[in-house]
Amino acid sequence: MKIAVTGASGHVGTNLCRMLLDQGYLVRALIHNSKKGLEDLDIEFVTGSVNCEADLRKLCEGCSVLFHLAAFISIRKQDKRCLAVNSGSCETLLTAARSAGVRRIIHFSSIHAFSPKPYEEILDEKRDLETESSVSYNRSKALGQKIMAEGSSADLEVVILNPTAILGPNDFQPSLLGNAVIRFFKGENPSLIPGGYDWVDVRDVCSAAINAIDHGVPGECYLLSGSWKSLKDMANAVEKLGGHKAPRLTLPWWLAHIGAVVLNMHATVTGRVPLYTSMSLDTLKESHRNISSAKASRDLGYSSRPFEETMADTIRWFRENNYI
């Protein structure tokens, strides 16, 4: 079976392509800017954009299944690029895939597509979508998910996955979260902030995605969660694995928000990604601590490995590949 993949050079993509090849699938990947992490793999490459129907038709031709991973991730509250990629590409993708005879799309959405409120109740797939969110990324993922779910049909089945925050090896770019781990390891984070998030291993996410080829229910979405850990837990885990001593200072929220303004100004001047922003602070403060993956466990055989194992493998991979 030949599989098409968008976003193949991202963190999830580099892991997914490896797992697909290991299981005997043929892989064709859409490349926009970089092949980093894929250069030595037996993959057919198509250069193009997820917003170009002609490029997507070329990608999909002769493929039975399409994994749609391409996304623009932003930690700024307002970012027009999110809507252009995360939702704007979905109608084009459906048209191209249907024209090329693709039978199933596995669409990667996000936990951010769902409303986190109420916090005291379990968060599952019944939650409302954040289609009216004031945060560009959340709104774009929710709108994209809505388009893909409504586009599922007998001739083109769509299965949607909603992972939480992804960590793990084969993070070649590296990702925003991978950069955070590297900074903790090198001691570049002088202080901590309260809060945390639900972290999931990239390999567990990819295993569920491959299982969705045959076992995902068309038109349905599946939450893929791991375990909730604070930033302090992450910093301590990195220290135990040979990294820099974890910061002992934890800033109060009000001071962290002031610091976010300064960090954003510095990032604008230097061209670097800011350590955190007001939006990411809100995300860490309001992240849901009880996210259910029961549906994915039942239908996709999903399970998540311990956070400590993920961190150990992540640090080992960064060390072996000279990132730290």
C-alpha positions in Angstrom: 0.0 0.0 0.0 1.3 3.5 -0.9 0.8 6.2 1.8 0.9 9.9 1.2 2.1 12.2 4.0 2.0 16.0 4.5 4.1 17.6 7.1 6.6 14.7 6.8 9.6 16.6 8.0 8.0 17.7 11.3 8.5 15.8 14.6 5.5 13.6 14.1 6.2 13.2 10.4 9.8 11.9 10.8 8.6 9.3 13.3 5.6 8.3 11.3 7.5 7.8 8.1 10.0 5.6 9.8 7.3 3.5 11.3 5.4 3.2 8.1 8.5 2.0 6.2 9.3 -0.5 9.0 5.8 -2.0 8.5 6.3 -2.4 4.8 4.3 0.6 3.5 5.5 2.7 0.5 5.7 6.4 1.4 5.4 9.5 -0.6 6.0 12.8 1.2 5.0 16.4 0.4 8.0 18.6 1.1 7.6 22.4 1.4 10.9 23.7 2.8 13.1 20.9 4.2 13.9 17.2 4.0 15.8 17.2 7.3 15.4 13.9 9.1 14.2 12.2 5.9 17.2 12.3 3.6 18.3 8.8 4.2 14.9 7.1 4.0 13.5 5.3 1.1 10.8 7.9 0.4 9.4 9.4 -2.8 9.3 13.2 -2.4 6.9 15.7 -4.0 7.8 19.4 -3.6 4.8 21.7 -3.0 2.3 23.4 -0.7 -0.7 22.1 1.2 -2.6 25.1 -0.2 -2.0 24.1 -3.8 -4.5 21.6 -5.2 -2.2 20.6 -8.1 0.6 19.8 -5.7 -1.8 17.8 -3.5 -3.2 15.8 -6.5 0.4 14.9 -7.4 1.0 13.8 -3.8 -2.1 11.7 -3.7 -2.0 10.0 -7.1 -1.9 6.2 -6.6 -2.1 6.4 -2.8 -4.8 4.7 -0.8 -4.3 6.6 2.5 -3.2 10.2 3.2 -1.8 11.3 6.6 -2.4 15.1 6.9 0.2 16.3 9.5 1.1 19.7 8.0 0.3 22.5 10.4 1.5 25.9 11.4 2.1 26.1 15.2 2.1 29.5 16.8 2.4 30.5 20.5 1.2 34.0 19.7 -2.5 34.7 20.3 -3.1 36.3 16.9 -1.3 34.8 13.9 -3.0 34.8 10.5 -0.7 32.0 9.2 -2.5 29.5 11.4 -5.8 29.9 9.6 -4.2 29.8 6.2 -2.5 26.4 6.8 -4.5 24.7 9.5 -8.0 25.2 8.2 -7.5 26.9 4.8 -5.8 23.8 3.4 -8.5 21.3 4.4 -11.1 21.9 1.6 -8.3 21.8 -1.0 -7.0 18.6 0.5 -10.4 16.9 0.4 -10.9 17.9 -3.2 -7.5 16.7 -4.3 -7.7 13.4 -2.3 -11.1 12.6 -3.7 -10.0 13.4 -7.2 -7.0 11.1 -6.9 -9.0 8.2 -5.5 -7.7 8.2 -1.9 -9.9 6.1 0.3 -9.0 7.3 3.7 -7.5 10.4 5.3 -5.9 10.4 8.8 -6.1 14.0 9.9 -4.0 15.4 12.7 -5.9 17.9 14.7 -5.0 18.9 18.3 -6.2 18.9 21.9 -6.5 22.7 21.4 -9.4 22.1 19.0 -11.6 21.3 22.1 -12.8 23.6 24.7 -11.0 22.9 28.0 -13.9 24.0 30.2 -15.3 22.8 32.5 -12.0 21.8 34.1 -13.5 19.7 36.8 -15.0 17.3 34.3 -13.2 14.7 32.2 -12.3 16.1 28.8 -13.3 13.7 26.0 -14.4 13.8 22.4 -17.8 15.1 23.3 -16.4 18.6 24.1 -17.4 21.6 21.9 -14.9 22.7 19.3 -13.1 26.0 19.8 -14.3 27.5 16.5 -14.9 30.9 18.1 -11.7 31.0 20.1 -9.8 34.3 20.3 -6.6 32.3 19.9 -5.7 31.8 16.3 -4.1 28.4 16.6 -7.0 26.9 18.6 -9.6 28.4 16.2 -7.7 27.2 13.2 -7.4 23.6 14.4 -11.0 23.5 15.4 -12.2 24.8 12.1 -9.9 22.4 10.2 -11.3 19.5 12.2 -14.8 20.6 11.5 -14.2 20.7 7.8 -12.5 17.3 7.7 -15.2 15.6 9.8 -18.0 17.1 7.6 -16.1 16.0 4.5 -15.9 12.4 5.5 -18.0 10.2 3.1 -18.4 6.6 1.9 -15.9 7.2 -0.9 -13.4 9.2 1.2 -13.3 8.3 4.9 -11.8 10.7 7.4 -10.4 9.8 10.8 -9.3 12.6 13.1 -6.6 12.4 15.9 -6.2 14.9 18.7 -2.9 14.5 20.5 -1.8 16.5 23.5 1.8 18.0 23.8 4.2 15.7 21.9 7.7 14.8 23.1 10.1 12.1 21.9 13.0 11.2 19.7 13.7 11.9 16.0 13.0 15.6 16.6 15.3 16.9 13.9 14.1 20.5 13.5 13.7 20.5 16.7 10.1 21.3 17.7 9.0 24.0 20.1 8.8 21.4 22.9 12.1 19.8 21.9 13.7 23.3 22.1 12.3 23.6 25.6 13.9 20.3 26.7 17.2 21.4 25.2 17.0 24.7 27.0 16.4 23.0 30.3 19.3 20.6 29.7 21.7 23.5 28.9 20.5 25.6 31.8 19.1 28.4 29.6 15.9 28.7 31.6 16.8 30.8 34.6 13.4 30.3 36.3 10.3 28.2 36.2 6.7 29.2 35.9 3.7 27.5 37.6 1.5 25.1 35.6 2.1 22.2 33.3 0.6 20.2 30.5 -0.4 16.7 29.4 2.6 15.2 27.6 2.5 12.3 25.2 5.2 10.2 23.4 5.4 10.8 19.7 5.9 7.0 19.1 2.6 6.2 20.8 0.8 8.8 18.7 2.2 7.4 15.5 1.3 3.8 16.5 -2.3 4.9 17.0 -2.2 6.8 13.7 -1.1 3.7 11.8 -3.8 1.6 13.5 -6.4 4.2 12.4 -5.8 3.0 8.8 -7.8 -0.1 9.4 -9.5 0.5 12.7 -10.4 4.1 12.9 -14.2 4.8 12.6 -14.9 7.2 9.7 -16.0 10.7 10.8 -14.8 10.1 14.4 -12.1 11.9 16.4 -9.8 10.3 18.9 -8.0 12.0 21.8 -4.4 10.8 22.4 -3.2 11.8 25.9 -0.3 10.8 28.1 0.2 12.2 31.6 0.0 15.6 33.2 3.3 16.9 34.5 4.3 20.4 35.7 7.3 22.3 34.2 9.0 21.6 37.5 8.5 17.9 36.9 10.0 18.3 33.5 13.0 20.3 34.7 13.7 17.8 37.5 13.5 14.9 35.0 16.0 16.5 32.7 18.4 17.2 35.7 18.2 13.5 36.7 19.1 12.5 33.1 22.4 14.5 33.2 21.1 18.0 32.4 21.7 21.3 34.1 20.4 21.7 37.6 16.7 22.5 37.6 15.9 26.2 38.4 14.9 26.7 42.0 13.0 29.9 41.4 9.3 29.7 40.3 7.9 33.0 39.2 4.4 34.1 40.2 1.9 34.4 37.3 1.9 38.2 37.4 5.6 38.5 37.1 5.8 35.8 34.4 3.4 37.8 32.3 5.6 40.9 32.6 8.6 38.8 31.7 6.7 37.5 28.6 6.5 41.0 27.2 10.3 41.4 27.6 11.0 38.0 26.1 8.8 38.7 23.1 10.6 42.0 22.4 14.0 40.2 22.7 12.8 37.4 20.3 11.6 40.0 17.8 15.1 41.7 17.8 17.1 38.4 17.7 14.8 36.4 15.4 14.6 33.6 17.9 11.4 31.9 19.1 10.5 33.4 22.5 10.9 31.2 25.6 7.2 31.8 26.4 4.4 34.2 25.5 1.3 35.4 27.2 -0.6 32.8 25.3 1.6 29.9 26.3 1.4 31.1 29.9 -2.4 30.9 29.8 -2.1 27.5 28.2 0.1 26.2 31.0 -2.1 27.8 33.7 -5.4 26.5 32.3 -4.3 23.1 30.9 -6.7 20.2 31.6 -5.4 17.5 33.9 -7.9 14.8 33.2 -8.0 14.0 29.4 -9.6 10.6 28.4 -8.1 8.4 25.7 -10.6 5.6 26.4 -12.1 5.8 22.9 -8.7 5.6 21.2 -7.7 2.7 23.5 -10.9 0.8 22.5 -10.8 1.4 18.8 -7.1 2.0 18.0 -5.4 -0.1 20.7 -3.8 3.1 22.0 -1.7 3.2 25.1 0.8 5.7 26.4 4.2 4.9 28.0 5.4 6.6 31.2 6.6 10.2 31.0 10.0 9.2 32.5 10.6 6.8 29.6 9.8 9.4 27.1 12.1 12.0 28.7 15.0 9.5 28.9 14.6 8.5 25.2 14.3 12.2 24.2 17.4 13.2 26.1 19.3 10.2 24.8 18.4 11.0 21.2 19.3 14.7 21.5 22.7 13.7 23.0 23.5 11.1 20.4 22.7 13.6 17.6 24.7 16.4 19.1 21.9 18.7 20.0 23.1 18.8 23.6 
